């Protein structure tokens, strides 16, 4: 057991490499390319596999997963990276056997165990109980905040009856409430296409596809634009040899079940909707590849580079991520909050279990995969699919974004 714990804590020391830029409590430094993906991912793009970076990403992921398994849920209060690049592990009992064992094995100041009042499990239960009331009380977002160990609530407009509801589940002093400004729009990041526009032709990203051969299909990679019912979305991560992920809200936008790409005025079928979740289970859809034109790669990879990815639901605040959107290209940022409920007013629907991130998005990025930093050059992870953007003053680029676990 001691050897396992020692390995965990040693691996945690390398986690700071994932934190390229400001951390919790600092202003974000989001970098976003204005180029389209075909330009970003062109076949001759300079790429180099980052073996050291891959090893550190893998070690950090395994370590955080094991910590959550070792510390009982009633003790575990969540974890995050602070402004000093320490991994802070919140616990409700510093004398718990699991915590004492980890503390004794730790010889580094980069891992901090912090006493908090609430377990993450408790905060998540409070969020879940409050979520059905979001529309009634004009609530925009609810967060089980791992950093402050409180419940954070954003309102579309003030509601005086809210405190009575909150007091049933948690002490009012442990709730932070704010009101969004009138110029803020929280909406799905799909794109309503002009009916006179047939779509964007996405060029192949490698030469192996044999696009000019009538017997060959074009390989579809994360980041390509797809269309369904007059709306534009993004191809997300591959999840099998015949299926990929995109946004679940695509099911709500139109009755059509087919996705396509328009090339030279011809709609080429990509596939059909298999299953989706848009609500309690998050915001994601599985698409079955179909038709004569497109296929998926044999492994979870990208159109250029040698990077690969594994789908995971283990998200830690402070982790560097990047979204591969059809409109934004590669947009980088950090995970800033997990365990979020967001009410999308224009659809009258609440999406549970979202992750908030500082990367920006544009309309048309819905469904895009959210990957490890420098994804095309590392063995990394896909953390989810792009869902919602928070836009201000009519801007076409969001201030920050939400993605869904898948």
C-alpha positions, -999 to +999 in steps of 0.1 A: +000+000+000+028+024+009+045+017-025+013+026-043+008+058-023+044+068-029+040+063-066+008+084-065+023+113-047+055+112-068+034+113-100+014+143-086+046+163-086+046+164-124+010+177-127+021+213-128+032+208-164-005+206-173-010+241-160+004+263-187-006+298-176-026+313-148-044+291-123-074+294-100-078+329-087-058+345-116-070+361-148-072+337-177-048+339-207-068+322-233-052+317-267-075+311-297-067+307-333-089+325-359-079+300-385-102+273-397-094+237-389-084+228-425-056+254-422-047+245-387-045+208-394-032+208-430-012+177-439+022+195-438+017+211-404+048+209-382+042+183-355+065+164-332+054+137-307+060+149-271+071+118-253+079+135-220+046+155-221+027+123-228+042+105-198+034+134-175-002+136-187-007+099-182+009+099-147-012+129-136-044+113-148-038+080-131-028+097-099-058+118-095-081+089-103-064+068-076-066+095-050-103+096-054-105+058-050-083+058-018-102+086+000-138+077+009-165+098-007-177+110+027-143+124+033-132+136-002-140+172-007-127+175-043-093+187-055-079+215-076-047+233-085-042+266-066-024+298-077+010+283-065+005+252-086-001+230-056-026+202-059-050+209-031-070+179-019-100+189+002-110+165+030-136+167+057-114+148+082-076+152+083-074+124+108-090+098+085-068+068+079-066+073+042-056+109+046-030+102+073-014+075+051-011+099+022+002+127+044+029+105+059+041+094+026+042+129+011+076+147+013+066+175-011+049+208-004+032+206-038+005+184-024-017+201+002-044+185+023-070+210+034-098+206+060-132+216+047-167+213+060-185+195+032-177+165+011-179+169-026-206+142-025-227+165-002-223+195-024-232+176-055-264+163-038-273+199-029-268+209-065-289+180-078-317+189-054-317+226-064-314+220-102-351+212-108-360+247-095-337+266-118-364+279-142-388+288-114-362+309-095-344+324-126-312+305-119-287+304-147-260+282-132-254+261-100-219+250-091-207+226-064-175+246-060-144+224-052-122+255-046-144+273-021-163+243-008-195+262-013-225+263-036-222+291-063-254+304-079-257+328-109-291+343-115-306+357-147-325+382-124-330+385-086-355+363-069-364+371-033-378+336-026-346+318-034-332+320+002-361+300+016-354+273-009-317+272-002-321+271+036-337+236+032-305+221+019-275+241+031-265+270+054-270+303+036-235+315+045-222+287+024-239+299-008-225+325-031-252+343-052-246+367-081-267+382-109-257+381-145-257+414-164-284+419-190-260+417-220-249+381-212-263+353-233-260+317-223-267+295-253-258+263-271-228+269-294-244+255-326-247+277-357-279+284-375-269+283-412-283+306-439-305+284-461-288+299-491-254+286-479-248+250-485-220+246-459-183+245-458-162+221-478-137+204-455-106+192-472-090+159-463-063+162-436-040+134-449-032+120-483-040+084-474-077+088-479-076+086-517-103+112-521-101+111-559-108+074-560-144+065-564-140+034-543-124+051-513-140+070-484-127+101-467-116+097-431-135+119-407-115+135-378-124+156-347-129+192-356-147+189-390-180+207-396-212+187-400-247+198-407-281+186-395-314+203-401-299+236-411-276+238-381-238+235-380-220+213-355-185+198-350-173+162-352-163+152-317-142+123-305-143+089-321-158+063-297-157+032-319-148+021-354-183+031-366-194+059-341-183+094-330-196+119-306-211+154-311-236+177-293-268+162-278-288+193-284-286+186-321-315+163-314-336+193-303-328+216-332-346+197-359-365+165-366-338+153-391-317+124-379-290+127-406-257+146-406-240+156-438-212+176-453-218+197-484-191+195-511-194+214-544-232+218-538-237+181-531-248+169-496-227+139-487-241+118-459-219+114-428-242+093-406-273+092-385-282+099-349-280+068-327-286+080-291-283+113-272-286+130-239-296+166-234-305+172-198-299+151-167-272+130-185-253+160-199-252+171-235-238+146-260-249+124-289-236+093-306-236+093-344-234+061-365-212+065-396-232+057-427-234+064-465-207+061-491-185+090-484-170+089-450-153+065-425-136+068-392-099+062-384-089+028-369-078+044-337-086+076-316-063+100-334-063+133-354-058+143-390-022+153-384+004+145-358+008+112-339-012+121-309-039+097-296-066+101-269-087+081-244-121+093-233-122+101-196-146+117-171-119+126-146-117+164-148-096+184-123-099+222-119-068+239-132-061+213-159-050+227-193-074+217-222-081+226-258-112+224-278-111+214-315-140+234-330-151+237-366-153+275-363-127+283-336-100+259-346-080+250-316-090+271-286-070+267-254-078+273-218-083+256-184-109+238-165-123+263-140-152+244-124-168+210-125-202+197-113-222+225-129-259+227-138-268+253-165-302+265-175-305+274-212-334+299-212-342+300-249-347+262-249-363+260-214-339+232-205-314+225-178-282+206-186-267+187-156-231+177-150-212+202-172-176+214-168-168+251-171-136+261-189-118+293-198-114+285-235-135+305-259-159+291-285-179+303-315-213+293-328-207+261-349-183+245-323-211+225-306-200+189-302-163+196-305-140+174-285-122+189-255-088+173-253-055+174-234-032+204-241-011+199-273-034+170-282-021+162-316+014+156-302+008+136-271-009+105-258-037+123-239-073+124-231-107+136-244-126+151-214-159+157-232-178+176-259-184+213-263-220+223-253-226+260-243-210+294-247-214+325-226-215+354-250-215+391-240-224+424-258-234+405-289-199+391-295-194+362-318-168+347-295-177+335-260-161+348-228-159+312-216-175+278-223-191+247-209-185+212-221-202+179-212-189+147-198-195+118-222 
